[in-house]
Amino acid sequence: MPGDIDTPTRLPAIDGWWSEDGSGAPHLLAGRCEQCGTYVFPPRANNCPNPGCDGDSLAQVPLSRRGTLWSYTENQYAPPPPYPSPDPFEPFAVAAVELADEGIIVLGKVVEGTLAADLTVGMPMELTTMPLYVDDEGVERVVYAWRIADATSAKDGAA
């Protein structure tokens, strides 16, 4: 039963794409080619995505928590089944965030309450999490999301 000591009430919607560190800060997980250093997200264990590399072993590594807004859009329609969608549907922003240290762009939902009109290409973004839905067992399923970074999080080393 949800709420029991042994039953989690909050779990990732997709296992293996992100984890939380000891402070509760989320980190995306990626595959990194052990031969050429190319990153890939979502993570996988083999087959380097770099067409110039024949590496087949990818290590699982955390990605940077902060990046720069590379592009964005606003989703104006509900996803079709079997994907969960709130009723009534509310439009939401989607961001492509460039992680300069890794040389990768990661697409993700922007936190609730942020619309495309609030975003500007080049602005700093940071990783967070947000609820996606509650499953049939009452467990809240959580996804990674982007939010506009503020000066406090940059000073506090939320990178």
Rosetta blueprint (number, residue, H / E / L):
1 M L
2 P L
3 G L
4 D L
5 I L
6 D L
7 T L
8 P L
9 T L
10 R E
11 L E
12 P E
13 A L
14 I L
15 D L
16 G L
17 W L
18 W E
19 S E
20 E E
21 D L
22 G L
23 S L
24 G L
25 A L
26 P E
27 H E
28 L E
29 L E
30 A E
31 G E
32 R E
33 C E
34 E L
35 Q L
36 C L
37 G L
38 T L
39 Y E
40 V E
41 F L
42 P L
43 P L
44 R L
45 A L
46 N L
47 N L
48 C L
49 P L
50 N L
51 P L
52 G L
53 C L
54 D L
55 G L
56 D L
57 S L
58 L E
59 A E
60 Q E
61 V E
62 P E
63 L L
64 S L
65 R L
66 R E
67 G E
68 T E
69 L E
70 W E
71 S E
72 Y E
73 T E
74 E E
75 N E
76 Q L
77 Y L
78 A L
79 P L
80 P L
81 P L
82 P L
83 Y L
84 P L
85 S L
86 P L
87 D L
88 P L
89 F L
90 E L
91 P L
92 F E
93 A E
94 V E
95 A E
96 A E
97 V E
98 E E
99 L E
100 A L
101 D L
102 E L
103 G L
104 I E
105 I E
106 V E
107 L E
108 G E
109 K E
110 V E
111 V L
112 E L
113 G L
114 T L
115 L L
116 A H
117 A H
118 D H
119 L L
120 T L
121 V L
122 G L
123 M L
124 P E
125 M E
126 E E
127 L E
128 T E
129 T E
130 M E
131 P E
132 L E
133 Y E
134 V E
135 D L
136 D L
137 E L
138 G L
139 V L
140 E E
141 R E
142 V E
143 V E
144 Y E
145 A E
146 W E
147 R E
148 I E
149 A L
150 D L
151 A H
152 T H
153 S H
154 A H
155 K H
156 D L
157 G L
158 A L
159 A L
